[in-house]
Amino acid sequence: MNDYERAAERVDKKLRFYKNLMSYICVNGFLAIINAVFSPEFWWVMFPAFFWGIGVLKDFLKAFVFEDICGEEYRERKIKQELEKLSK
């Protein structure tokens, strides 16, 4: 995998996170309004917000925090390390 492909993969992960975050904010905001108008006594909107939030957090971690661990570079680096250990 060349540098361009690696950079494109990182950009794709970041774009996926931003798109998912925007959808999360818009849909859950709309659901919160519906919830407040029609059933303010029970905030059921917290359930989809929580579980979808787990997915948004996962995308964030993959795009910004663990980008070196989740990528192909990490795999190739670890294979090289294992080959070096085996050759000793």
SEFIZA-3560 file (N, C-alpha, C; in Angstrom, 3 decimals):
REM SEFIZA-3560
<numar><xx>0.856</xx><yy>-1.179</yy><zz>0.000</zz><atom>N</atom></numar>
<numar><xx>0.000</xx><yy>0.000</yy><zz>0.000</zz><atom>CA</atom></numar>
<numar><xx>0.900</xx><yy>1.239</yy><zz>0.000</zz><atom>C</atom></numar>
<numar><xx>0.687</xx><yy>2.112</yy><zz>-0.952</zz><atom>N</atom></numar>
<numar><xx>1.522</xx><yy>3.303</yy><zz>-1.041</zz><atom>CA</atom></numar>
<numar><xx>0.985</xx><yy>4.420</yy><zz>-0.150</zz><atom>C</atom></numar>
<numar><xx>1.708</xx><yy>5.521</yy><zz>-0.116</zz><atom>N</atom></numar>
<numar><xx>1.351</xx><yy>6.633</yy><zz>0.766</zz><atom>CA</atom></numar>
<numar><xx>-0.005</xx><yy>7.234</yy><zz>0.417</zz><atom>C</atom></numar>
<numar><xx>-0.284</xx><yy>7.348</yy><zz>-0.875</zz><atom>N</atom></numar>
<numar><xx>-1.566</xx><yy>7.924</yy><zz>-1.298</zz><atom>CA</atom></numar>
<numar><xx>-2.736</xx><yy>7.082</yy><zz>-0.804</zz><atom>C</atom></numar>
<numar><xx>-2.630</xx><yy>5.773</yy><zz>-0.925</zz><atom>N</atom></numar>
<numar><xx>-3.712</xx><yy>4.893</yy><zz>-0.479</zz><atom>CA</atom></numar>
<numar><xx>-3.901</xx><yy>4.965</yy><zz>1.029</zz><atom>C</atom></numar>
<numar><xx>-2.796</xx><yy>5.051</yy><zz>1.757</zz><atom>N</atom></numar>
<numar><xx>-2.893</xx><yy>5.165</yy><zz>3.219</zz><atom>CA</atom></numar>
<numar><xx>-3.543</xx><yy>6.482</yy><zz>3.627</zz><atom>C</atom></numar>
<numar><xx>-3.152</xx><yy>7.559</yy><zz>2.959</zz><atom>N</atom></numar>
<numar><xx>-3.743</xx><yy>8.863</yy><zz>3.260</zz><atom>CA</atom></numar>
<numar><xx>-5.220</xx><yy>8.871</yy><zz>2.900</zz><atom>C</atom></numar>
<numar><xx>-5.578</xx><yy>8.265</yy><zz>1.779</zz><atom>N</atom></numar>
<numar><xx>-6.982</xx><yy>8.199</yy><zz>1.364</zz><atom>CA</atom></numar>
<numar><xx>-7.801</xx><yy>7.396</yy><zz>2.368</zz><atom>C</atom></numar>
<numar><xx>-7.237</xx><yy>6.321</yy><zz>2.899</zz><atom>N</atom></numar>
<numar><xx>-7.942</xx><yy>5.511</yy><zz>3.892</zz><atom>CA</atom></numar>
<numar><xx>-8.189</xx><yy>6.306</yy><zz>5.177</zz><atom>C</atom></numar>
<numar><xx>-7.189</xx><yy>7.076</yy><zz>5.599</zz><atom>N</atom></numar>
<numar><xx>-7.355</xx><yy>7.903</yy><zz>6.805</zz><atom>CA</atom></numar>
<numar><xx>-8.419</xx><yy>8.977</yy><zz>6.597</zz><atom>C</atom></numar>
<numar><xx>-8.398</xx><yy>9.605</yy><zz>5.432</zz><atom>N</atom></numar>
<numar><xx>-9.402</xx><yy>10.630</yy><zz>5.126</zz><atom>CA</atom></numar>
<numar><xx>-10.793</xx><yy>10.014</yy><zz>5.088</zz><atom>C</atom></numar>
<numar><xx>-10.917</xx><yy>8.818</yy><zz>4.512</zz><atom>N</atom></numar>
<numar><xx>-12.212</xx><yy>8.143</yy><zz>4.468</zz><atom>CA</atom></numar>
<numar><xx>-12.749</xx><yy>7.859</yy><zz>5.867</zz><atom>C</atom></numar>
<numar><xx>-11.874</xx><yy>7.447</yy><zz>6.771</zz><atom>N</atom></numar>
<numar><xx>-12.301</xx><yy>7.194</yy><zz>8.159</zz><atom>CA</atom></numar>
<numar><xx>-12.781</xx><yy>8.479</yy><zz>8.826</zz><atom>C</atom></numar>
<numar><xx>-12.082</xx><yy>9.568</yy><zz>8.587</zz><atom>N</atom></numar>
<numar><xx>-12.470</xx><yy>10.845</yy><zz>9.191</zz><atom>CA</atom></numar>
<numar><xx>-13.780</xx><yy>11.351</yy><zz>8.602</zz><atom>C</atom></numar>
<numar><xx>-13.947</xx><yy>11.200</yy><zz>7.295</zz><atom>N</atom></numar>
<numar><xx>-15.207</xx><yy>11.612</yy><zz>6.663</zz><atom>CA</atom></numar>
<numar><xx>-16.375</xx><yy>10.774</yy><zz>7.166</zz><atom>C</atom></numar>
<numar><xx>-16.134</xx><yy>9.483</yy><zz>7.342</zz><atom>N</atom></numar>
<numar><xx>-17.192</xx><yy>8.613</yy><zz>7.877</zz><atom>CA</atom></numar>
<numar><xx>-17.617</xx><yy>9.081</yy><zz>9.262</zz><atom>C</atom></numar>
<numar><xx>-16.642</xx><yy>9.435</yy><zz>10.096</zz><atom>N</atom></numar>
<numar><xx>-16.967</xx><yy>9.919</yy><zz>11.433</zz><atom>CA</atom></numar>
<numar><xx>-17.792</xx><yy>11.199</yy><zz>11.371</zz><atom>C</atom></numar>
<numar><xx>-17.356</xx><yy>12.171</yy><zz>10.553</zz><atom>N</atom></numar>
<numar><xx>-18.080</xx><yy>13.441</yy><zz>10.476</zz><atom>CA</atom></numar>
<numar><xx>-19.499</xx><yy>13.261</yy><zz>9.945</zz><atom>C</atom></numar>
<numar><xx>-19.680</xx><yy>12.411</yy><zz>8.948</zz><atom>N</atom></numar>
<numar><xx>-21.026</xx><yy>12.153</yy><zz>8.418</zz><atom>CA</atom></numar>
<numar><xx>-21.905</xx><yy>11.490</yy><zz>9.471</zz><atom>C</atom></numar>
<numar><xx>-21.343</xx><yy>10.514</yy><zz>10.175</zz><atom>N</atom></numar>
<numar><xx>-22.099</xx><yy>9.832</yy><zz>11.214</zz><atom>CA</atom></numar>
<numar><xx>-22.453</xx><yy>10.787</yy><zz>12.352</zz><atom>C</atom></numar>
<numar><xx>-21.533</xx><yy>11.666</yy><zz>12.708</zz><atom>N</atom></numar>
<numar><xx>-21.795</xx><yy>12.639</yy><zz>13.774</zz><atom>CA</atom></numar>
<numar><xx>-22.903</xx><yy>13.610</yy><zz>13.374</zz><atom>C</atom></numar>
<numar><xx>-22.866</xx><yy>14.104</yy><zz>12.147</zz><atom>N</atom></numar>
<numar><xx>-23.913</xx><yy>15.027</yy><zz>11.689</zz><atom>CA</atom></numar>
<numar><xx>-25.281</xx><yy>14.340</yy><zz>11.670</zz><atom>C</atom></numar>
<numar><xx>-25.330</xx><yy>13.110</yy><zz>11.203</zz><atom>N</atom></numar>
<numar><xx>-26.590</xx><yy>12.356</yy><zz>11.213</zz><atom>CA</atom></numar>
<numar><xx>-27.070</xx><yy>12.147</yy><zz>12.639</zz><atom>C</atom></numar>
<numar><xx>-26.157</xx><yy>11.807</yy><zz>13.518</zz><atom>N</atom></numar>
<numar><xx>-26.480</xx><yy>11.583</yy><zz>14.928</zz><atom>CA</atom></numar>
<numar><xx>-27.115</xx><yy>12.826</yy><zz>15.548</zz><atom>C</atom></numar>
<numar><xx>-26.506</xx><yy>13.971</yy><zz>15.319</zz><atom>N</atom></numar>
<numar><xx>-27.009</xx><yy>15.216</yy><zz>15.898</zz><atom>CA</atom></numar>
<numar><xx>-28.388</xx><yy>15.568</yy><zz>15.332</zz><atom>C</atom></numar>
<numar><xx>-28.526</xx><yy>15.494</yy><zz>14.014</zz><atom>N</atom></numar>
<numar><xx>-29.801</xx><yy>15.869</yy><zz>13.375</zz><atom>CA</atom></numar>
<numar><xx>-30.940</xx><yy>14.935</yy><zz>13.771</zz><atom>C</atom></numar>
<numar><xx>-30.712</xx><yy>13.630</yy><zz>13.650</zz><atom>N</atom></numar>
<numar><xx>-31.780</xx><yy>12.665</yy><zz>13.935</zz><atom>CA</atom></numar>
<numar><xx>-32.148</xx><yy>12.670</yy><zz>15.404</zz><atom>C</atom></numar>
<numar><xx>-31.159</xx><yy>12.669</yy><zz>16.291</zz><atom>N</atom></numar>
<numar><xx>-31.478</xx><yy>12.646</yy><zz>17.718</zz><atom>CA</atom></numar>
<numar><xx>-32.072</xx><yy>13.964</yy><zz>18.191</zz><atom>C</atom></numar>
<numar><xx>-31.702</xx><yy>15.069</yy><zz>17.570</zz><atom>N</atom></numar>
<numar><xx>-32.359</xx><yy>16.345</yy><zz>17.885</zz><atom>CA</atom></numar>
<numar><xx>-33.833</xx><yy>16.311</yy><zz>17.494</zz><atom>C</atom></numar>
<numar><xx>-34.113</xx><yy>15.784</yy><zz>16.307</zz><atom>N</atom></numar>
<numar><xx>-35.493</xx><yy>15.646</yy><zz>15.845</zz><atom>CA</atom></numar>
<numar><xx>-36.278</xx><yy>14.698</yy><zz>16.750</zz><atom>C</atom></numar>
<numar><xx>-35.675</xx><yy>13.582</yy><zz>17.123</zz><atom>N</atom></numar>
<numar><xx>-36.342</xx><yy>12.640</yy><zz>18.023</zz><atom>CA</atom></numar>
<numar><xx>-36.594</xx><yy>13.257</yy><zz>19.399</zz><atom>C</atom></numar>
<numar><xx>-35.659</xx><yy>14.079</yy><zz>19.868</zz><atom>N</atom></numar>
<numar><xx>-35.843</xx><yy>14.733</yy><zz>21.172</zz><atom>CA</atom></numar>
<numar><xx>-37.017</xx><yy>15.697</yy><zz>21.135</zz><atom>C</atom></numar>
<numar><xx>-37.183</xx><yy>16.403</yy><zz>20.022</zz><atom>N</atom></numar>
<numar><xx>-38.332</xx><yy>17.303</yy><zz>19.879</zz><atom>CA</atom></numar>
<numar><xx>-39.634</xx><yy>16.514</yy><zz>19.876</zz><atom>C</atom></numar>
<numar><xx>-39.656</xx><yy>15.423</yy><zz>19.120</zz><atom>N</atom></numar>
<numar><xx>-40.855</xx><yy>14.567</yy><zz>19.088</zz><atom>CA</atom></numar>
<numar><xx>-41.152</xx><yy>14.030</yy><zz>20.477</zz><atom>C</atom></numar>
<numar><xx>-40.118</xx><yy>13.572</yy><zz>21.157</zz><atom>N</atom></numar>
<numar><xx>-40.282</xx><yy>13.034</yy><zz>22.500</zz><atom>CA</atom></numar>
<numar><xx>-40.814</xx><yy>14.087</yy><zz>23.466</zz><atom>C</atom></numar>
<numar><xx>-40.303</xx><yy>15.298</yy><zz>23.395</zz><atom>N</atom></numar>
<numar><xx>-40.734</xx><yy>16.366</yy><zz>24.301</zz><atom>CA</atom></numar>
<numar><xx>-42.181</xx><yy>16.775</yy><zz>24.042</zz><atom>C</atom></numar>
<numar><xx>-42.599</xx><yy>16.710</yy><zz>22.785</zz><atom>N</atom></numar>
<numar><xx>-43.957</xx><yy>17.139</yy><zz>22.447</zz><atom>CA</atom></numar>
<numar><xx>-44.983</xx><yy>16.060</yy><zz>22.793</zz><atom>C</atom></numar>
<numar><xx>-44.703</xx><yy>14.821</yy><zz>22.438</zz><atom>N</atom></numar>
<numar><xx>-45.720</xx><yy>13.782</yy><zz>22.543</zz><atom>CA</atom></numar>
<numar><xx>-45.649</xx><yy>12.917</yy><zz>23.792</zz><atom>C</atom></numar>
<numar><xx>-44.500</xx><yy>12.754</yy><zz>24.383</zz><atom>N</atom></numar>
<numar><xx>-44.424</xx><yy>11.952</yy><zz>25.613</zz><atom>CA</atom></numar>
<numar><xx>-43.326</xx><yy>12.485</yy><zz>26.532</zz><atom>C</atom></numar>
<numar><xx>-43.527</xx><yy>13.672</yy><zz>27.101</zz><atom>N</atom></numar>
<numar><xx>-42.481</xx><yy>14.275</yy><zz>27.928</zz><atom>CA</atom></numar>
<numar><xx>-42.243</xx><yy>13.540</yy><zz>29.252</zz><atom>C</atom></numar>
<numar><xx>-43.156</xx><yy>12.669</yy><zz>29.635</zz><atom>N</atom></numar>
<numar><xx>-42.989</xx><yy>11.979</yy><zz>30.919</zz><atom>CA</atom></numar>
<numar><xx>-41.936</xx><yy>10.872</yy><zz>30.856</zz><atom>C</atom></numar>
<numar><xx>-41.656</xx><yy>10.341</yy><zz>29.673</zz><atom>N</atom></numar>
<numar><xx>-40.651</xx><yy>9.281</yy><zz>29.525</zz><atom>CA</atom></numar>
<numar><xx>-39.703</xx><yy>9.636</yy><zz>28.385</zz><atom>C</atom></numar>
<numar><xx>-38.432</xx><yy>9.788</yy><zz>28.697</zz><atom>N</atom></numar>
<numar><xx>-37.452</xx><yy>10.191</yy><zz>27.692</zz><atom>CA</atom></numar>
<numar><xx>-36.873</xx><yy>8.966</yy><zz>26.995</zz><atom>C</atom></numar>
<numar><xx>-37.646</xx><yy>8.363</yy><zz>26.111</zz><atom>N</atom></numar>
<numar><xx>-37.214</xx><yy>7.201</yy><zz>25.350</zz><atom>CA</atom></numar>
<numar><xx>-36.123</xx><yy>7.548</yy><zz>24.336</zz><atom>C</atom></numar>
<numar><xx>-35.969</xx><yy>8.824</yy><zz>24.044</zz><atom>N</atom></numar>
<numar><xx>-34.958</xx><yy>9.247</yy><zz>23.072</zz><atom>CA</atom></numar>
<numar><xx>-33.544</xx><yy>8.920</yy><zz>23.556</zz><atom>C</atom></numar>
<numar><xx>-33.375</xx><yy>8.700</yy><zz>24.828</zz><atom>N</atom></numar>
<numar><xx>-32.054</xx><yy>8.396</yy><zz>25.359</zz><atom>CA</atom></numar>
<numar><xx>-31.545</xx><yy>7.033</yy><zz>24.887</zz><atom>C</atom></numar>
<numar><xx>-32.446</xx><yy>6.095</yy><zz>24.596</zz><atom>N</atom></numar>
<numar><xx>-32.020</xx><yy>4.769</yy><zz>24.152</zz><atom>CA</atom></numar>
<numar><xx>-31.364</xx><yy>4.800</yy><zz>22.773</zz><atom>C</atom></numar>
<numar><xx>-32.020</xx><yy>5.353</yy><zz>21.747</zz><atom>N</atom></numar>
<numar><xx>-31.308</xx><yy>5.414</yy><zz>20.458</zz><atom>CA</atom></numar>
<numar><xx>-30.085</xx><yy>6.329</yy><zz>20.515</zz><atom>C</atom></numar>
<numar><xx>-30.150</xx><yy>7.399</yy><zz>21.304</zz><atom>N</atom></numar>
<numar><xx>-29.001</xx><yy>8.300</yy><zz>21.410</zz><atom>CA</atom></numar>
<numar><xx>-27.805</xx><yy>7.572</yy><zz>22.028</zz><atom>C</atom></numar>
<numar><xx>-28.058</xx><yy>6.772</yy><zz>23.034</zz><atom>N</atom></numar>
<numar><xx>-26.983</xx><yy>6.043</yy><zz>23.696</zz><atom>CA</atom></numar>
<numar><xx>-26.356</xx><yy>5.004</yy><zz>22.774</zz><atom>C</atom></numar>
<numar><xx>-27.196</xx><yy>4.152</yy><zz>22.169</zz><atom>N</atom></numar>
<numar><xx>-26.652</xx><yy>3.062</yy><zz>21.366</zz><atom>CA</atom></numar>
<numar><xx>-26.027</xx><yy>3.558</yy><zz>20.063</zz><atom>C</atom></numar>
<numar><xx>-26.608</xx><yy>4.566</yy><zz>19.445</zz><atom>N</atom></numar>
<numar><xx>-26.001</xx><yy>5.145</yy><zz>18.252</zz><atom>CA</atom></numar>
<numar><xx>-24.719</xx><yy>5.878</yy><zz>18.644</zz><atom>C</atom></numar>
<numar><xx>-24.718</xx><yy>6.466</yy><zz>19.836</zz><atom>N</atom></numar>
<numar><xx>-23.529</xx><yy>7.147</yy><zz>20.336</zz><atom>CA</atom></numar>
<numar><xx>-22.336</xx><yy>6.218</yy><zz>20.476</zz><atom>C</atom></numar>
<numar><xx>-22.587</xx><yy>4.964</yy><zz>20.796</zz><atom>N</atom></numar>
<numar><xx>-21.504</xx><yy>3.984</yy><zz>20.866</zz><atom>CA</atom></numar>
<numar><xx>-20.853</xx><yy>3.838</yy><zz>19.488</zz><atom>C</atom></numar>
<numar><xx>-21.675</xx><yy>3.789</yy><zz>18.450</zz><atom>N</atom></numar>
<numar><xx>-21.139</xx><yy>3.696</yy><zz>17.094</zz><atom>CA</atom></numar>
<numar><xx>-20.365</xx><yy>4.936</yy><zz>16.690</zz><atom>C</atom></numar>
<numar><xx>-20.860</xx><yy>6.106</yy><zz>17.076</zz><atom>N</atom></numar>
<numar><xx>-20.147</xx><yy>7.357</yy><zz>16.771</zz><atom>CA</atom></numar>
<numar><xx>-18.809</xx><yy>7.386</yy><zz>17.505</zz><atom>C</atom></numar>
<numar><xx>-18.806</xx><yy>6.946</yy><zz>18.740</zz><atom>N</atom></numar>
<numar><xx>-17.558</xx><yy>6.879</yy><zz>19.508</zz><atom>CA</atom></numar>
<numar><xx>-16.568</xx><yy>5.918</yy><zz>18.859</zz><atom>C</atom></numar>
<numar><xx>-17.051</xx><yy>4.794</yy><zz>18.379</zz><atom>N</atom></numar>
<numar><xx>-16.186</xx><yy>3.825</yy><zz>17.701</zz><atom>CA</atom></numar>
<numar><xx>-15.548</xx><yy>4.446</yy><zz>16.460</zz><atom>C</atom></numar>
<numar><xx>-16.349</xx><yy>5.150</yy><zz>15.668</zz><atom>N</atom></numar>
<numar><xx>-15.814</xx><yy>5.809</yy><zz>14.474</zz><atom>CA</atom></numar>
<numar><xx>-14.783</xx><yy>6.874</yy><zz>14.842</zz><atom>C</atom></numar>
<numar><xx>-15.041</xx><yy>7.621</yy><zz>15.921</zz><atom>N</atom></numar>
<numar><xx>-14.088</xx><yy>8.636</yy><zz>16.380</zz><atom>CA</atom></numar>
<numar><xx>-12.765</xx><yy>7.996</yy><zz>16.779</zz><atom>C</atom></numar>
<numar><xx>-12.843</xx><yy>6.922</yy><zz>17.550</zz><atom>N</atom></numar>
<numar><xx>-11.621</xx><yy>6.266</yy><zz>18.005</zz><atom>CA</atom></numar>
<numar><xx>-10.823</xx><yy>5.708</yy><zz>16.832</zz><atom>C</atom></numar>
<numar><xx>-11.502</xx><yy>5.119</yy><zz>15.864</zz><atom>N</atom></numar>
<numar><xx>-10.814</xx><yy>4.579</yy><zz>14.694</zz><atom>CA</atom></numar>
<numar><xx>-10.189</xx><yy>5.682</yy><zz>13.842</zz><atom>C</atom></numar>
<numar><xx>-10.848</xx><yy>6.834</yy><zz>13.757</zz><atom>N</atom></numar>
<numar><xx>-10.366</xx><yy>7.902</yy><zz>12.885</zz><atom>CA</atom></numar>
<numar><xx>-9.263</xx><yy>8.749</yy><zz>13.511</zz><atom>C</atom></numar>
<numar><xx>-9.331</xx><yy>8.988</yy><zz>14.819</zz><atom>N</atom></numar>
<numar><xx>-8.426</xx><yy>9.958</yy><zz>15.431</zz><atom>CA</atom></numar>
<numar><xx>-7.512</xx><yy>9.403</yy><zz>16.507</zz><atom>C</atom></numar>
<numar><xx>-7.931</xx><yy>8.394</yy><zz>17.233</zz><atom>N</atom></numar>
<numar><xx>-7.137</xx><yy>7.929</yy><zz>18.372</zz><atom>CA</atom></numar>
<numar><xx>-6.286</xx><yy>6.718</yy><zz>18.009</zz><atom>C</atom></numar>
<numar><xx>-6.934</xx><yy>5.695</yy><zz>17.462</zz><atom>N</atom></numar>
<numar><xx>-6.230</xx><yy>4.447</yy><zz>17.178</zz><atom>CA</atom></numar>
<numar><xx>-5.953</xx><yy>4.276</yy><zz>15.694</zz><atom>C</atom></numar>
<numar><xx>-5.673</xx><yy>5.365</yy><zz>15.005</zz><atom>N</atom></numar>
<numar><xx>-5.496</xx><yy>5.273</yy><zz>13.557</zz><atom>CA</atom></numar>
<numar><xx>-4.300</xx><yy>4.411</yy><zz>13.188</zz><atom>C</atom></numar>
<numar><xx>-3.263</xx><yy>4.376</yy><zz>14.012</zz><atom>N</atom></numar>
<numar><xx>-2.103</xx><yy>3.547</yy><zz>13.705</zz><atom>CA</atom></numar>
<numar><xx>-2.349</xx><yy>2.079</yy><zz>14.051</zz><atom>C</atom></numar>
<numar><xx>-3.198</xx><yy>1.808</yy><zz>15.001</zz><atom>N</atom></numar>
<numar><xx>-3.447</xx><yy>0.432</yy><zz>15.427</zz><atom>CA</atom></numar>
<numar><xx>-4.443</xx><yy>-0.261</yy><zz>14.494</zz><atom>C</atom></numar>
<numar><xx>-5.402</xx><yy>0.471</yy><zz>13.979</zz><atom>N</atom></numar>
<numar><xx>-6.449</xx><yy>-0.129</yy><zz>13.165</zz><atom>CA</atom></numar>
<numar><xx>-6.067</xx><yy>-0.264</yy><zz>11.695</zz><atom>C</atom></numar>
<numar><xx>-4.960</xx><yy>0.290</yy><zz>11.299</zz><atom>N</atom></numar>
<numar><xx>-4.626</xx><yy>0.324</yy><zz>9.883</zz><atom>CA</atom></numar>
<numar><xx>-3.755</xx><yy>-0.829</yy><zz>9.426</zz><atom>C</atom></numar>
<numar><xx>-3.552</xx><yy>-0.854</yy><zz>8.145</zz><atom>N</atom></numar>
<numar><xx>-2.722</xx><yy>-1.879</yy><zz>7.516</zz><atom>CA</atom></numar>
<numar><xx>-1.251</xx><yy>-1.699</yy><zz>7.895</zz><atom>C</atom></numar>
<numar><xx>-0.837</xx><yy>-0.461</yy><zz>8.136</zz><atom>N</atom></numar>
<numar><xx>0.554</xx><yy>-0.208</yy><zz>8.523</zz><atom>CA</atom></numar>
<numar><xx>0.911</xx><yy>-0.952</yy><zz>9.801</zz><atom>C</atom></numar>
<numar><xx>0.017</xx><yy>-0.945</yy><zz>10.750</zz><atom>N</atom></numar>
<numar><xx>0.253</xx><yy>-1.611</yy><zz>12.032</zz><atom>CA</atom></numar>
<numar><xx>0.456</xx><yy>-3.111</yy><zz>11.805</zz><atom>C</atom></numar>
<numar><xx>-0.397</xx><yy>-3.677</yy><zz>10.985</zz><atom>N</atom></numar>
<numar><xx>-0.310</xx><yy>-5.111</yy><zz>10.690</zz><atom>CA</atom></numar>
<numar><xx>1.034</xx><yy>-5.443</yy><zz>10.052</zz><atom>C</atom></numar>
<numar><xx>1.430</xx><yy>-4.674</yy><zz>9.050</zz><atom>N</atom></numar>
<numar><xx>2.705</xx><yy>-4.925</yy><zz>8.375</zz><atom>CA</atom></numar>
<numar><xx>3.882</xx><yy>-4.757</yy><zz>9.322</zz><atom>C</atom></numar>
<numar><xx>3.831</xx><yy>-3.743</yy><zz>10.188</zz><atom>N</atom></numar>
<numar><xx>4.903</xx><yy>-3.500</yy><zz>11.154</zz><atom>CA</atom></numar>
<numar><xx>5.021</xx><yy>-4.678</yy><zz>12.134</zz><atom>C</atom></numar>
<numar><xx>3.882</xx><yy>-5.194</yy><zz>12.592</zz><atom>N</atom></numar>
<numar><xx>3.901</xx><yy>-6.318</yy><zz>13.523</zz><atom>CA</atom></numar>
<numar><xx>4.394</xx><yy>-7.599</yy><zz>12.855</zz><atom>C</atom></numar>
<numar><xx>4.052</xx><yy>-7.799</yy><zz>11.587</zz><atom>N</atom></numar>
<numar><xx>4.551</xx><yy>-8.971</yy><zz>10.860</zz><atom>CA</atom></numar>
<numar><xx>6.069</xx><yy>-8.907</yy><zz>10.755</zz><atom>C</atom></numar>
<numar><xx>6.602</xx><yy>-7.729</yy><zz>10.437</zz><atom>N</atom></numar>
<numar><xx>8.057</xx><yy>-7.565</yy><zz>10.360</zz><atom>CA</atom></numar>
<numar><xx>8.716</xx><yy>-7.836</yy><zz>11.705</zz><atom>C</atom></numar>
<numar><xx>8.119</xx><yy>-7.379</yy><zz>12.791</zz><atom>N</atom></numar>
<numar><xx>8.658</xx><yy>-7.616</yy><zz>14.114</zz><atom>CA</atom></numar>
<numar><xx>8.675</xx><yy>-9.109</yy><zz>14.432</zz><atom>C</atom></numar>
<numar><xx>7.610</xx><yy>-9.816</yy><zz>14.087</zz><atom>N</atom></numar>
<numar><xx>7.538</xx><yy>-11.251</yy><zz>14.342</zz><atom>CA</atom></numar>
<numar><xx>8.564</xx><yy>-12.008</yy><zz>13.498</zz><atom>C</atom></numar>
<numar><xx>8.761</xx><yy>-11.568</yy><zz>12.258</zz><atom>N</atom></numar>
<numar><xx>9.773</xx><yy>-12.204</yy><zz>11.406</zz><atom>CA</atom></numar>
<numar><xx>11.173</xx><yy>-12.001</yy><zz>11.971</zz><atom>C</atom></numar>
<numar><xx>11.421</xx><yy>-10.819</yy><zz>12.512</zz><atom>N</atom></numar>
<numar><xx>12.713</xx><yy>-10.561</yy><zz>13.133</zz><atom>CA</atom></numar>
<numar><xx>12.925</xx><yy>-11.447</yy><zz>14.358</zz><atom>C</atom></numar>
<numar><xx>11.877</xx><yy>-11.640</yy><zz>15.153</zz><atom>N</atom></numar>
<numar><xx>11.989</xx><yy>-12.518</yy><zz>16.326</zz><atom>CA</atom></numar>
<numar><xx>12.255</xx><yy>-13.950</yy><zz>15.918</zz><atom>C</atom></numar>
<numar><xx>11.601</xx><yy>-14.394</yy><zz>14.846</zz><atom>N</atom></numar>
<numar><xx>11.774</xx><yy>-15.773</yy><zz>14.400</zz><atom>CA</atom></numar>
<numar><xx>13.151</xx><yy>-16.018</yy><zz>13.786</zz><atom>C</atom></numar>
<numar><xx>13.729</xx><yy>-14.987</yy><zz>13.197</zz><atom>N</atom></numar>
<numar><xx>15.031</xx><yy>-15.165</yy><zz>12.550</zz><atom>CA</atom></numar>
<numar><xx>16.194</xx><yy>-15.172</yy><zz>13.550</zz><atom>C</atom></numar>
<numar><xx>15.964</xx><yy>-14.782</yy><zz>14.773</zz><atom>N</atom></numar>
<numar><xx>17.031</xx><yy>-14.751</yy><zz>15.795</zz><atom>CA</atom></numar>
<numar><xx>17.287</xx><yy>-16.097</yy><zz>16.362</zz><atom>C</atom></numar>
//
